[in-house]
Structure formats: structure tokens, C-alpha cells
């Protein structure tokens, strides 16, 4: 089902494996403010489904919810911190087996108001 359409250059999309490796979703809520705002569009790279040393912003499936969150891996204790950029939300620490990483956010867009 198509809710909206976005246009990107094919050569740019190919850097991430092409359009088959990418999907777009709308941000809900204020937990990632000031980085991402409610109703922002994020482009997710499904091929980037592991957390690098510096972490990053990912789409995850956790407790039957699809969330866009900042993830940070602590390899010493094999834990992942699920963080919100909005400081009114506390980080959540989980075992890596508790979440499924759908992909990494590689782009976002926002409607000007």
C-alpha cells in the first residue's frame, strides 16, 4: 500500500544496494526530538542491520512495536542501549536477542510549516 511517493537519484540509491534494500516510514511521537520530529520521513537501509562501534539511529522491532531509536552496543556486557534523543525519555537496556533491527536511518525529510 502506497501512502506517499518520494524521488531519489538512482545512483545515490545504488550506494545502499538499490531501492529493494530501502524503505520509508513516518516518525511518530516526540521521543527523537530534536533530531527527528513527529511526521518526519526517514529512509531506512535494510542492509545495515548491525550496530557499528559508534551506534546510530535505527528502525527496530521491539515488543511488537516498530520504533526509530538511537542504538548503542556495549560489547563488554553484550547489551544494547535503546536511546531517545529527547531527554525526557530514559534509555532502555536490552539483550540483543530482544530486538530485531529492521535497518539504519540514512536520510530524513521534513515538511516545512
ABEGO torsion letter per residue (X at the ends): XBABBBBBBAAAAAAAGEAAABBBBBBBEAAAOAABBBGBBBBBBAABABBBAAEEBBBBBBGGBBBBBBBBBBAAAGBBBBBBABAABBBBBBBAAABBBAEBBABBBBBBX
